[in-house]
Amino acid sequence: MKTRLLFAPLAVALSGGLLHAQPAPTLRFVATSYPVYLTVLNVAWEIPGVEVSCLPPGALAQRHGAPPAAASILARADALVAHGAGLELFLDETAIRFPNLAIIELAEKVARPGKEEERLPWIWMSVSDTIKEVRRLRAVLKKFDRPRREGYALNAERYVARLEALRDRMKGAFDPFRKLRVVALDGASARFAREARLEVVTAASPDEAIAVVKQTNARLVLVDLRLREEEARRIARETRRPVCVIDPLSGGPDHPDAYLQIMEENLKSLRSALQQATRRSRNRRGRGS
C-alpha cells in the first residue's frame, strides 16, 4: 500500500521577505490500534502541543471505511498512524473521506516473513519489527513536524534502547530452546514464538491443535489470552502438554510502559512453559528407559 503522507507547513511562515519561526500548533495523532497507540505515545511522550488517541476497538475488522464511532475523532485529527502492510482494511476509503488527514504507515518497510502473516501480520508481537516501526515513525515525524523533531528523536532513541534490551533478554531466555517444536493456535502466538526462534506449527482450532500435537509430538501449545479457559484446559488434558497463554495486546493500560510490561510477561510465560515442557519430556524418556 502506498504511503499517503501530507507534509503541512508546521514550522515557519514568510513575512516581508524574512523567515519567522511560528509557535508549533497543536498536533493530534490518532492510532489505528492499541499497539500502534503505544508506539506513538512513546515517541510523542511529554512533548508540548501533541495529543495522542486511539480509534475504538474493532477498527481493524472494518472493510469499508473507518467505524462510525471513529468519524468524529478522525475529523479533528492531523494524522492517522497505522501499521500498514494491508492490516488496516479501511485506509484507502479513509484517505478519500478525509483528504486533509495525513496517513502514516509504519510497517511499509518491515519485512513480512510468510503468506499467512502478510494477510494478518501481527507485527507488534515481534519486538524486532516494533523497533523498526519506532524508527520509521521517528524518520517520518522529523519531516512532518519539524518544530518538535528533536523531542521525537530523543524519545524514539530512548524507547528503542529499552526495546533492544527486551529483545536481548528474550534471546537469552529462549536460546536454550531454539527450534523446539510448538503448536500455535492463533497468529499472535505464532508470531511471538517465531520471534523466540521456535519451530512453529499452526492450528486453526482447539481440535486441530490437539491433533497436530499428536501428529508432530510438539512440546507445548500456545494460545491467545482470549481463548476460553475451558478450551485451554481441554487442550492441556487431551495433549498432556503445557498450554502457554499469550497476551496479544488487543488492549491494556494507557501508559507508555505497557508494551514493554506485557511483552515481558509473555516472555516469562513462554519461558516457564518451555521449561515445564522440557522437564516433562525428560521424565517421559526416563520412564521409558
C-alpha positions in Angstrom: 0.0 0.0 0.0 1.4 3.4 -1.0 2.1 5.7 1.9 -0.1 8.8 1.9 1.7 11.5 3.8 0.8 15.2 3.7 3.5 17.5 4.9 1.8 20.5 6.5 3.7 23.8 6.9 4.0 23.5 10.6 7.4 25.2 11.2 7.7 28.6 9.6 5.9 31.4 7.8 7.3 34.1 5.4 6.6 37.7 6.2 8.2 40.7 4.5 10.8 38.5 2.8 12.1 37.3 6.2 11.7 33.8 7.7 10.0 34.0 11.1 9.5 31.0 13.4 5.9 30.4 14.5 4.7 28.6 17.6 4.0 25.0 16.8 0.3 24.4 16.6 -1.4 21.6 18.5 -0.9 18.3 16.6 -3.4 15.4 17.0 -2.3 11.9 16.2 -4.8 9.1 16.1 -3.6 5.4 16.2 -5.5 2.6 14.4 -4.9 0.1 17.3 -3.6 -0.3 20.8 -0.1 -1.4 19.7 0.2 1.5 17.3 -1.1 3.8 20.1 1.7 2.7 22.4 4.3 3.3 19.8 3.1 6.8 19.1 2.6 7.5 22.8 6.2 6.7 23.5 7.6 8.8 20.6 5.4 11.7 21.5 5.7 11.4 25.3 5.5 14.7 27.2 6.1 16.8 24.0 4.1 20.0 24.4 1.2 20.5 22.0 1.0 16.9 20.9 -2.1 14.8 21.6 -2.4 11.0 21.0 -5.6 9.0 20.9 -6.7 5.6 19.6 -9.6 4.5 17.4 -12.3 2.5 19.1 -11.7 -1.3 19.3 -12.7 -3.3 16.3 -11.4 -0.8 13.7 -9.1 -3.3 12.1 -12.1 -5.5 11.2 -13.8 -2.8 9.1 -13.5 -3.4 5.4 -15.4 -0.4 4.1 -14.3 2.8 5.8 -13.4 3.5 9.4 -16.0 2.6 12.1 -18.8 5.2 12.6 -17.6 6.0 16.1 -14.2 7.0 14.7 -15.5 9.6 12.2 -15.6 12.5 14.7 -12.1 11.5 16.0 -10.6 11.5 12.5 -12.3 14.8 11.6 -10.3 16.5 14.3 -7.1 14.6 13.7 -4.0 15.8 11.8 -2.5 12.3 11.3 -3.7 8.7 11.4 -0.9 6.3 12.3 -1.3 2.8 11.1 0.7 -0.4 10.8 0.0 -0.6 7.1 1.1 -3.8 5.4 -2.5 -4.4 4.5 -3.6 -4.9 8.1 -6.0 -1.9 8.4 -8.6 -2.6 5.7 -10.2 0.9 5.8 -7.2 3.1 4.9 -7.9 3.7 1.3 -11.5 4.8 1.9 -10.4 6.9 4.9 -7.9 8.8 2.7 -10.8 9.6 0.3 -13.2 10.6 3.1 -10.6 12.8 4.9 -8.4 14.3 2.2 -6.6 16.6 4.6 -5.7 13.7 7.0 -2.1 12.5 6.8 -1.8 8.7 6.9 1.4 7.3 8.2 2.0 3.6 7.6 4.8 2.3 9.9 5.2 -1.2 8.5 5.8 -0.1 4.9 9.5 -1.1 5.2 9.1 -4.0 7.6 9.7 -7.5 6.1 6.8 -9.9 6.2 8.0 -13.5 6.5 5.1 -15.6 5.3 1.9 -15.6 3.3 -0.3 -16.0 6.4 1.5 -13.2 8.1 1.2 -11.0 5.1 -2.6 -11.3 5.4 -2.6 -10.8 9.2 0.9 -9.6 10.2 0.7 -9.4 14.0 3.7 -7.1 13.5 3.6 -5.9 17.1 4.2 -9.4 18.5 7.7 -9.1 17.1 9.9 -6.8 19.2 12.3 -6.6 16.3 9.6 -5.3 14.0 8.3 -2.9 16.6 11.8 -1.4 16.8 11.6 -0.9 13.0 8.2 0.8 13.4 9.5 3.2 16.0 12.4 4.2 13.8 10.1 4.6 10.9 7.9 6.9 12.9 10.9 8.9 14.1 12.0 9.4 10.5 8.6 10.5 9.3 8.0 12.9 12.2 11.3 14.5 11.5 9.8 16.0 8.3 6.2 16.1 9.3 6.6 18.1 12.5 9.9 19.9 12.2 9.5 22.2 15.3 9.3 19.1 17.6 11.7 16.8 15.7 14.3 16.8 18.4 11.8 15.8 21.0 10.6 12.9 18.8 14.1 11.8 18.1 15.1 11.7 21.7 12.0 9.8 22.8 12.4 7.3 20.0 16.1 6.7 20.9 15.2 6.1 24.5 12.3 3.7 23.6 14.4 1.8 21.1 17.1 1.3 23.7 14.5 -0.2 26.0 13.1 -2.4 23.3 16.5 -3.6 22.3 17.2 -4.6 25.9 13.9 -6.5 25.9 14.9 -8.3 22.7 18.2 -9.2 24.2 16.5 -10.6 27.3 14.3 -12.7 25.0 17.3 -14.0 23.1 19.0 -15.1 26.3 15.8 -16.6 27.7 14.9 -18.6 24.6 18.3 -19.6 23.3 18.3 -23.0 25.2 15.0 -23.9 23.4 15.8 -22.9 19.8 14.0 -25.0 17.2 11.8 -26.7 19.8 8.5 -27.5 18.2 5.4 -25.9 19.4 1.8 -25.5 18.2 0.3 -22.0 18.0 -3.5 -21.7 17.9 -3.5 -18.1 16.7 -1.5 -15.6 14.7 -0.3 -13.5 17.7 1.1 -16.6 19.5 2.7 -17.8 16.3 4.5 -14.5 15.6 5.7 -14.3 19.2 7.0 -17.9 19.0 8.8 -17.2 15.8 10.5 -14.2 17.4 11.7 -16.7 20.1 13.1 -18.8 17.2 10.9 -21.8 18.0 9.7 -24.2 15.3 6.0 -23.3 14.9 3.2 -25.4 13.6 -0.1 -23.5 13.4 -3.6 -24.8 14.1 -7.0 -23.2 13.3 -9.0 -24.6 16.2 -8.5 -26.4 19.6 -9.4 -29.8 17.9 -6.8 -29.2 15.2 -4.2 -28.2 17.8 -4.8 -31.4 19.7 -4.5 -33.4 16.5 -1.3 -31.6 15.4 0.4 -32.2 18.8 -0.3 -35.9 18.4 1.0 -36.0 14.9 4.1 -33.9 15.4 5.0 -34.6 19.0 5.1 -30.8 19.7 6.2 -29.9 23.2 3.6 -27.3 24.1 0.7 -25.3 22.8 0.4 -21.5 22.7 -3.0 -19.9 22.8 -4.4 -16.4 22.8 -5.4 -14.8 26.1 -8.9 -14.5 24.7 -9.4 -18.3 24.2 -12.0 -19.6 26.7 -10.3 -21.1 29.8 -12.2 -24.4 29.5 -10.8 -24.8 25.9 -7.3 -24.3 27.1 -7.8 -26.8 29.9 -9.2 -29.3 27.4 -6.1 -28.9 25.2 -3.8 -29.5 28.1 -5.8 -32.5 29.3 -6.0 -34.2 25.9 -2.5 -33.5 24.8 -0.7 -33.8 28.1 1.3 -30.8 27.1 1.7 -27.4 28.8 -0.5 -24.7 27.4 1.0 -21.2 27.4 -1.3 -18.2 27.3 0.0 -15.2 25.3 -1.4 -11.7 25.6 -1.9 -10.4 22.0 -2.0 -6.7 23.1 -5.6 -6.3 22.0 -5.9 -3.8 24.8 -4.4 -2.7 28.1 -3.1 0.1 30.3 -3.0 3.7 29.0 0.7 4.0 29.9 3.9 4.2 27.8 5.5 1.2 29.5 2.5 -1.1 28.7 4.1 -2.7 25.6 7.3 -3.5 27.5 5.4 -4.8 30.5 3.0 -7.0 28.5 5.8 -8.5 26.3 7.9 -9.1 29.4 5.0 -11.1 30.9 4.7 -13.0 27.6 8.4 -13.8 27.8 8.1 -15.1 31.4 5.0 -17.2 30.5 6.6 -18.8 27.4 9.9 -19.4 29.2 8.1 -21.1 32.1 6.1 -23.2 29.7 9.2 -24.2 27.8 11.0 -25.2 31.0 8.0 -27.3 32.1 7.7 -28.9 28.7 11.4 -29.8 28.7 11.1 -31.4 32.2 8.1 -33.4 31.2 10.0 -34.7 28.1 12.9 -35.8 30.2 10.7 -37.5 32.7 8.9 -39.4 29.9 12.3 -40.5 28.5 13.4 -41.6 31.9 10.3 -43.7 32.5 10.8 -45.3 29.1 14.4 -46.3 29.6 
